[in-house]
Amino acid sequence: MAEIKDMAVEPFLDALASSSATPGGGSAAAIIGAQGAALVSMVCNLTIGKKKYADVESEMKDVLAKAEALRLKLTSMIQDDVKAFDTVMAAYGMAKETDADKERREAAIQAALKQATDVPMRCCHAARDVIDLAATASDKGNLNVISDAGVAVLAGYAALRSAALNVFTNARMITDKTFAEARLKELHELLAGAEEATEKAYNVVKGKLS
């Protein structure tokens, strides 16, 4: 299969809908987040250079640079999620005939599960940043495209909560409780305040459209 990020929309959706386990929810979360980042960039690009928004131009240029970096990061995570899942499946498929086989298999499974926890965790971090950038775009962006900033913040929030589900799923199967608990603590800190920030930005946009 070609790199998912290089697929056209329809083939990607066909792959997502198929009986194959990958691409799945993790890849979908990453692409949702990337779409949110791209929308932030669009709002910035349609704000920068406009006389009416000259006083926020410098800030919008900074937001644009950060949004583009996030878009690239999230796009790379689409395939990272597939690789992480495939690694877990390969570990589960290892031989388990002897005690030595079982020991090697379990070690491989645990290492793969840690990787499969860290990939969506990175997506959560990036998605949380998308929310914050979209909030700025919602507050200061070009009014003509302010609804797109609202879509961006909702996409960031959807990506965050979606990727979080994969962190929860994999962390519960990790026997290294110090690792698992640290990742869950990190995740809860990311989730804290995200809903409030999203609603605030959404209401800012809605108010400007009323």
HUCOR-V671016 format. One record per pair of residues at least 4 apart in sequence whose C-alpha atoms are under 8 Angstrom apart, sorted by the first residue. I is the first residue (numbers start at 1). J is the second residue. If there is no record, write none. Layout:
I:J
I:J
//
This chain:
2:6
2:7
3:7
3:79
4:12
4:78
4:79
5:75
5:76
5:78
5:79
7:11
7:12
8:12
9:13
10:14
11:15
12:16
13:17
14:18
15:20
15:22
15:23
16:20
16:22
16:23
16:24
22:82
22:85
23:27
23:28
23:81
23:82
24:28
24:82
25:29
25:162
25:163
26:30
26:78
26:81
26:82
26:120
26:162
26:163
26:166
27:31
27:77
27:78
27:79
27:81
27:82
28:32
28:78
29:33
29:123
29:158
29:159
29:160
29:162
29:163
30:34
30:74
30:75
30:77
30:78
30:123
30:159
30:163
31:35
31:74
31:75
31:78
32:36
32:155
32:156
32:158
32:159
33:37
33:71
33:74
33:123
33:126
33:127
33:130
33:155
33:156
33:158
33:159
33:160
34:38
34:70
34:71
34:72
34:74
34:75
35:39
35:71
35:152
35:155
36:40
36:130
36:134
36:151
36:152
36:153
36:154
36:155
36:156
37:41
37:67
37:68
37:70
37:71
37:130
37:134
37:152
37:156
38:42
38:67
38:68
38:71
38:152
39:43
39:148
39:149
39:151
39:152
40:44
40:64
40:67
40:130
40:133
40:134
40:137
40:148
40:149
40:152
41:45
41:63
41:64
41:67
41:68
42:46
43:47
43:137
43:141
43:142
43:145
43:146
43:148
43:149
44:48
44:60
44:61
44:63
44:64
44:137
44:141
44:142
45:64
46:50
46:142
46:145
47:53
47:57
47:60
47:141
47:142
48:53
48:54
48:57
48:60
48:61
49:53
49:54
49:57
50:54
53:57
53:141
53:142
56:60
56:140
57:61
58:62
59:63
60:64
60:137
60:141
61:65
62:66
63:67
63:133
63:136
63:137
64:68
65:69
66:70
66:133
67:71
67:130
67:133
68:72
69:73
70:74
70:126
70:129
70:130
71:75
72:76
73:77
73:126
74:78
74:123
74:126
75:79
76:80
77:81
77:119
77:123
78:82
79:83
80:84
80:119
81:85
81:116
81:119
81:120
82:86
83:87
84:88
84:112
84:115
84:116
84:119
85:89
85:116
86:90
87:91
87:112
88:92
88:109
88:112
88:113
88:116
89:93
90:94
91:105
91:106
91:108
91:109
91:112
92:105
92:109
94:101
94:105
95:101
95:102
95:105
96:101
96:102
96:105
97:101
97:102
98:102
99:103
100:104
101:105
102:106
103:107
104:108
105:109
106:110
107:111
108:112
109:113
110:114
110:174
110:175
111:115
112:116
113:117
113:170
113:171
113:173
113:174
114:118
114:170
114:171
114:174
115:119
116:120
116:167
116:170
117:121
117:166
117:167
117:170
117:171
118:122
118:167
119:123
120:124
120:163
120:164
120:166
120:167
121:125
121:163
121:164
121:167
121:183
121:187
122:126
123:127
123:159
123:160
123:163
124:128
124:159
124:160
124:161
124:163
124:164
124:187
124:190
125:129
125:160
125:190
126:130
127:131
127:156
127:157
127:159
127:160
128:132
128:156
128:157
128:160
128:190
128:194
129:133
129:156
130:134
130:152
130:153
130:156
131:135
131:152
131:153
131:154
131:156
131:157
131:194
131:197
131:198
132:136
132:153
132:197
133:137
134:138
134:149
134:150
134:152
134:153
134:201
135:139
135:149
135:153
135:197
135:198
135:201
136:140
136:141
137:141
137:146
137:149
138:146
138:147
138:149
138:150
138:201
138:202
138:204
138:205
139:201
139:204
139:205
141:145
141:146
141:149
142:146
143:208
145:149
146:150
146:205
146:208
147:151
147:205
147:206
147:209
148:152
149:153
149:205
150:154
150:201
150:202
150:205
151:155
152:156
153:157
153:198
153:201
153:202
154:158
154:198
154:202
155:159
156:160
157:161
157:194
157:195
157:198
158:162
159:163
160:164
160:191
161:165
161:191
162:166
163:167
164:168
164:187
165:169
166:170
167:171
167:183
167:184
168:172
168:184
169:173
170:174
171:180
171:181
171:183
171:184
172:180
174:179
174:180
175:180
176:180
177:181
178:182
179:183
180:184
181:185
182:186
183:187
184:188
185:189
186:190
187:191
188:192
190:194
191:195
193:197
194:198
195:199
196:200
197:201
198:202
199:203
200:204
201:205
202:206
203:207
204:208
205:209
206:210
//
